[in-house]
Amino acid sequence: MALYALGISTSPREGGNTDLLLREALAGAREAGARAEYLSLRGLAIAPCSECNACARTGLCRIEDDYQAVMARMLEADRLIFATPIFFMAVSAQAKLLIDRCQCLWSRKYVLKQPLLAEPRDRRGMVIAVGGSKSRKMFQCVRLTMKYWFDAIGCVYAASLFINGVDGRGEVVKHGAALAAARRLGRALASADLPPPKEPETVELPGGEPAAG
Ligand SMILES: Cc1cc2nc3c(=O)[nH]c(=O)nc-3n(C[C@H](O)[C@H](O)[C@H](O)COP(=O)(O)O)c2cc1C
């Protein structure tokens, strides 16, 4: 059966740089034979984690909102591509809401020591982040967050694509190297015959001028 690759866009800007890079990565996953789906958090109601700690007893989040359906799709996925714009040196607020709600999965794994899935599967994740400035420091926070988040949700952190210097809506279409890298990494992520990497493959590209800092 084909692998299921789920791409999650956490940018508020429809058709923006995050979306375009994500769609390219999903096209790459399709080339590798995966069933690839795009999901945007725009318009979804995902409340912040309330830190009620109920999940430490049950492994479930008791807030009933759109997170529940998103989590089900995330757990179904064999490959997850998580895409975010850089907002103040970190992931978008929409991204962080989803990340924090996954505390219930962290609890299941580390507090209750329960498996996340009925049957263990080879699950892998990739992050795409894009920022408008030329600083490369802005990806430090994303890297660390993804390391711990992918672990909590039971995915091997397989790849990162970091693009700086791209600010205007959809401006990334002018940067063929960024789009090509997204497609290649998406294809590699969904190639079932490649072993999971020990360390995430990281591609950092300046969309505009050479990166500084
Ligand atoms: C609230 C906000 C905060 C931002 N913070 C940063 C930042 O810290 N560093 C940066 O390089 N770009 C920053 N940007 C620019 C965006 O990362 C950039 O425009 C990106 O291309 C947006 O992606 P999108 O088109 O998918 O929304 C910020 C933009 C907004 C709206």
The ligand as a Tripos MOL2 file, in Angstrom:
@<TRIPOS>MOLECULE
LIG
   31    33     1     0     0
SMALL
NO_CHARGES

@<TRIPOS>ATOM
      1 C1          4.2110   38.5070   12.6540 C.3       1 LIG1
      2 C2          5.3630   38.3290   11.7250 C.ar      1 LIG1
      3 C3          6.6120   38.0790   12.2650 C.ar      1 LIG1
      4 C4          7.7070   37.8530   11.4250 C.ar      1 LIG1
      5 N1          8.9180   37.5980   11.9870 N.ar      1 LIG1
      6 C5          9.9770   37.3520   11.1950 C.ar      1 LIG1
      7 C6         11.2510   37.0450   11.7690 C.ar      1 LIG1
      8 O1         11.4420   36.9990   12.9860 O.2       1 LIG1
      9 N2         12.2830   36.8130   10.9410 N.ar      1 LIG1
     10 C7         12.1350   36.8540    9.5840 C.ar      1 LIG1
     11 O2         13.1130   36.6430    8.8650 O.2       1 LIG1
     12 N3         10.9350   37.1080    9.0010 N.ar      1 LIG1
     13 C8          9.8450   37.3490    9.7620 C.ar      1 LIG1
     14 N4          8.6210   37.6060    9.2010 N.ar      1 LIG1
     15 C9          8.4660   37.5240    7.7230 C.3       1 LIG1
     16 C10         7.9040   36.1790    7.2600 C.3       1 LIG1
     17 O3          8.6380   35.0970    7.8210 O.3       1 LIG1
     18 C11         7.9820   36.0660    5.7210 C.3       1 LIG1
     19 O4          7.2060   37.0860    5.1410 O.3       1 LIG1
     20 C12         7.5610   34.7160    5.1790 C.3       1 LIG1
     21 O5          7.8440   34.6720    3.7910 O.3       1 LIG1
     22 C13         6.0720   34.4740    5.3890 C.3       1 LIG1
     23 O6          5.6950   33.2330    4.8620 O.3       1 LIG1
     24 P1          4.2280   33.0180    4.2290 P.3       1 LIG1
     25 O7          4.2020   33.7250    2.9040 O.co2     1 LIG1
     26 O8          4.0460   31.5800    4.1020 O.co2     1 LIG1
     27 O9          3.2590   33.5890    5.1970 O.co2     1 LIG1
     28 C14         7.5340   37.8790   10.0000 C.ar      1 LIG1
     29 C15         6.2640   38.1390    9.4660 C.ar      1 LIG1
     30 C16         5.1930   38.3640   10.3130 C.ar      1 LIG1
     31 C17         3.8250   38.6290    9.7200 C.3       1 LIG1
@<TRIPOS>BOND
     1     1     2 1
     2     2     3 ar
     3     2    30 ar
     4     3     4 ar
     5     4     5 ar
     6     4    28 ar
     7     5     6 ar
     8     6     7 ar
     9     6    13 1
    10     7     8 2
    11     7     9 ar
    12     9    10 ar
    13    10    11 2
    14    10    12 ar
    15    12    13 ar
    16    13    14 ar
    17    14    15 1
    18    14    28 ar
    19    15    16 1
    20    16    17 1
    21    16    18 1
    22    18    19 1
    23    18    20 1
    24    20    21 1
    25    20    22 1
    26    22    23 1
    27    23    24 1
    28    24    25 2
    29    24    26 1
    30    24    27 1
    31    28    29 ar
    32    29    30 ar
    33    30    31 1
@<TRIPOS>SUBSTRUCTURE
     1 LIG1         1 GROUP 0 **** ****
